[in-house]
Amino acid sequence: MSFAAGRYAGILRDTGNRGTAGKPTSAEQALNAVLAGGVSMRILDHQIDLRAFFHRLAETSARTLFLDYDGTLAPFAVDPREACLYPCVIPIIQRLIDSRRTRVVFVSGRRIEDLTPLLPFTPLPELWGAHGYEQMSPDGTRRMFNPGPESRDCLARVRHALSTGLVKTRYEVKTASIAVHWRGDRPAHVARIRRETAEIWRQIPRRGTVTMDEFDGGIEFKARDRTKGSAVADTLGDSAIAAYLGDDVTDEDAFPVVSRIGLAVLVRPHLRPTAAALWLSPPAELEAFLLDWETACAGQSAGYLAALPSDETAEALPWT
């Protein structure tokens, strides 16, 4: 039994629990109570009609659901190996995979080898890792992409500088990026890491497509020959409708791509400037969206987020 399957065994045993005679399960009743008590959700693009979206979803069979992992389906952890899925999303995603009514695709900044131990699903769905540089199909077939030579040289210089720097850092070497982690560190140490990484960046004149960007819990030096948007573009194919759920600035590359035929959804506790059309606060609203997706795919009326009154979601935002 895998690490993830063992950890989530009890939850997975309840995968088929959808109630009887059309009655909601206790989990769905609890979710209704949470949503009735207070809604954070905001529609950020006022041309979006959620009812119409879920109606379109119900009317087609070519559906794709893109899911980021860290910060979206799983809260952050100081040790990335301990970042566990919200329990409420596990049975829903497993049912979506089992039903074959939706092409479920994970798109993560993690390397695939670091992502798979955290996923309890059988079979594993399609996976994209390392910000679009790695792909694993459900049958296990893998593809790898490489950044250009100038970008590779830049990343090699960054890695050398980090390994010989005066400030002790936790950094992670990926296929086309290097992530420097500071989650859980003291503010003074974070400030020193920021200064050192800025100095490293200043001393590298030829960078190729590499950028230095902050994420929630660190800084990443990342080649941008490919992005999460590349993974989405490569995957959409004949999809008639799709949604992408993500939390990070790296997910912003995917939002405009998926928006051509579907819905970009920002999933995080606090709203920030984004190209997404919808903001959800996890885990309750995330669960509600996934339940609505599942319900629509079964040809039934979506009844959670899609039923919220429009005046609760039409708040104007300062950057719109």
QUIFENPE-V636614 format. One line per field, one symbol per residue. ss: DSSP state (H for helix, E for strand, L for the rest). phi: phi as a letter, one per 20 degrees, with the letter a starting at -180 (. if undefined). burial: # if it has 16 or more other C-alpha atoms within 10 Angstrom, else .. A space follows every 10 residues. Layout:
ss->???
phi->???
burial->???
This chain:
ss->LLHHHHHLHH HHHLLLLLLL LLLLLHHHHH HHHHHHHLLL LEELLLLLLH HHHHHHHHHL LLEEEEELLE LLLELLLLLH HHLLELHHHH HHHHHHHHHL LLEEEEELLL LHHHHHHHLL LLLLLEEEEH HHLEEELLLL LEEELLLLHH HHHHHHHHHH HHHLLLLLLE EEELLLEEEE ELLLLLHHHH HHHHHHHHHH HHLLLLLLLL EEEEELLEEE EELLLLLHHH HHHHHHLLLL EEEEEELLHH HHHHHHHHLL LLEEEEELLL LLLLLLLEEE LLLHHHHHHH HHHHHHHLLL LLLLHHHLLH HHLLLLLLLL
phi->.fgffffdgf fffegefdnc lmefffffff fgfffffrde gceedfeedf ffffffffed dddcdecfdf ndecffcgeg fdfdgggfef fffffffffm eceececcff fgfeegfede ecffffcdcl lnecccfgen fdccdcffff ffffffffff fffdffefcd ccedfbacdd dcgnffgfff fffgfffffg ffedfddmef cdcfcforcc ecfdgcbfff ffffeglege bbccdbceff fffegfffff cbcececafc fcgbefebdc deefffffff fffffffend ffcdffefff fecdffdfde
burial->...##..#.. .#.....#.. .......#.. ##..#...## ####.....# #.######.. ########## ######.... ..######## #######... ########## ##..##.### #..####### ######.... ......#... #####.###. ##......#. #..####### ###......# ..##.##..# #.....#### .#.#..#### ########## ##..##..## ########## #########. .########. #..####### ########## #######... ######.#.. ..#.......
